[in-house]
Amino acid sequence: MTDPNLLVISLTAFVAVFTLLSLLALVMHFTTLIFPEIARKINATEVAVISSTIQTLIPGAKVTRIEETK
């Protein structure tokens, strides 16, 4: 029996992992195309929680704009 070549095993593993990750990336891409993110508005409870937290941390501060960053 011949011993398996370490280079061949490494390249085979690399190609297998690369292929699987590429397929998963495609599945995720098409899933996000089929089910896009639903934009939601911020509700009054969230505004109150953010404002009270800012008031607690920085007394006298006023919240003027709340926006989500991605």
C-alpha beads as a LAMMPS data file, in Angstrom:
LAMMPS data file: protein, C-alpha beads

70 atoms
69 bonds

1 atom types
1 bond types

-500.0 500.0 xlo xhi
-500.0 500.0 ylo yhi
-500.0 500.0 zlo zhi

Masses

1 110.0

Atoms # bond

1 1 1 0.000 0.000 0.000
2 1 1 1.211 3.471 -0.792
3 1 1 1.046 6.157 1.797
4 1 1 -1.391 8.979 0.996
5 1 1 0.301 12.115 -0.207
6 1 1 -0.189 14.975 2.292
7 1 1 -0.342 17.564 -0.490
8 1 1 -3.130 15.698 -2.287
9 1 1 -5.117 15.305 0.923
10 1 1 -4.713 18.997 1.760
11 1 1 -5.738 20.158 -1.710
12 1 1 -8.731 17.821 -1.725
13 1 1 -9.870 19.139 1.661
14 1 1 -9.376 22.736 0.519
15 1 1 -11.412 22.198 -2.641
16 1 1 -14.167 20.420 -0.689
17 1 1 -14.446 23.203 1.887
18 1 1 -14.311 25.909 -0.778
19 1 1 -17.069 24.172 -2.750
20 1 1 -19.316 23.731 0.284
21 1 1 -18.879 27.335 1.393
22 1 1 -19.596 28.574 -2.133
23 1 1 -22.793 26.544 -2.266
24 1 1 -23.871 27.859 1.133
25 1 1 -23.182 31.419 -0.021
26 1 1 -25.383 30.873 -3.066
27 1 1 -28.164 29.415 -0.935
28 1 1 -27.987 32.401 1.425
29 1 1 -27.988 34.842 -1.491
30 1 1 -31.069 33.321 -3.083
31 1 1 -32.805 33.025 0.280
32 1 1 -32.359 36.756 0.885
33 1 1 -33.681 37.468 -2.611
34 1 1 -36.785 35.358 -2.013
35 1 1 -37.396 36.649 1.529
36 1 1 -36.204 40.280 1.694
37 1 1 -35.908 42.044 5.031
38 1 1 -39.095 43.777 6.069
39 1 1 -38.467 47.387 6.984
40 1 1 -40.043 48.229 10.294
41 1 1 -40.699 51.484 12.048
42 1 1 -39.391 52.202 15.511
43 1 1 -42.233 52.241 18.038
44 1 1 -42.907 54.635 20.913
45 1 1 -41.706 52.171 23.558
46 1 1 -38.276 51.912 21.946
47 1 1 -38.028 55.699 21.728
48 1 1 -38.916 56.035 25.411
49 1 1 -36.353 53.409 26.454
50 1 1 -33.592 55.035 24.404
51 1 1 -34.449 58.505 25.689
52 1 1 -34.560 57.435 29.338
53 1 1 -31.270 55.563 28.994
54 1 1 -29.574 58.610 27.499
55 1 1 -31.028 60.788 30.271
56 1 1 -29.645 58.375 32.864
57 1 1 -26.181 58.185 31.309
58 1 1 -25.877 61.836 30.260
59 1 1 -28.069 64.122 32.396
60 1 1 -29.461 67.062 30.443
61 1 1 -28.961 65.390 27.046
62 1 1 -31.817 65.345 24.565
63 1 1 -32.439 62.695 21.904
64 1 1 -33.128 64.441 18.602
65 1 1 -32.808 61.667 16.041
66 1 1 -32.782 57.886 16.234
67 1 1 -31.615 55.909 13.221
68 1 1 -30.456 52.375 12.654
69 1 1 -26.974 51.794 11.263
70 1 1 -26.091 48.639 9.414

Bonds

1 1 1 2
2 1 2 3
3 1 3 4
4 1 4 5
5 1 5 6
6 1 6 7
7 1 7 8
8 1 8 9
9 1 9 10
10 1 10 11
11 1 11 12
12 1 12 13
13 1 13 14
14 1 14 15
15 1 15 16
16 1 16 17
17 1 17 18
18 1 18 19
19 1 19 20
20 1 20 21
21 1 21 22
22 1 22 23
23 1 23 24
24 1 24 25
25 1 25 26
26 1 26 27
27 1 27 28
28 1 28 29
29 1 29 30
30 1 30 31
31 1 31 32
32 1 32 33
33 1 33 34
34 1 34 35
35 1 35 36
36 1 36 37
37 1 37 38
38 1 38 39
39 1 39 40
40 1 40 41
41 1 41 42
42 1 42 43
43 1 43 44
44 1 44 45
45 1 45 46
46 1 46 47
47 1 47 48
48 1 48 49
49 1 49 50
50 1 50 51
51 1 51 52
52 1 52 53
53 1 53 54
54 1 54 55
55 1 55 56
56 1 56 57
57 1 57 58
58 1 58 59
59 1 59 60
60 1 60 61
61 1 61 62
62 1 62 63
63 1 63 64
64 1 64 65
65 1 65 66
66 1 66 67
67 1 67 68
68 1 68 69
69 1 69 70
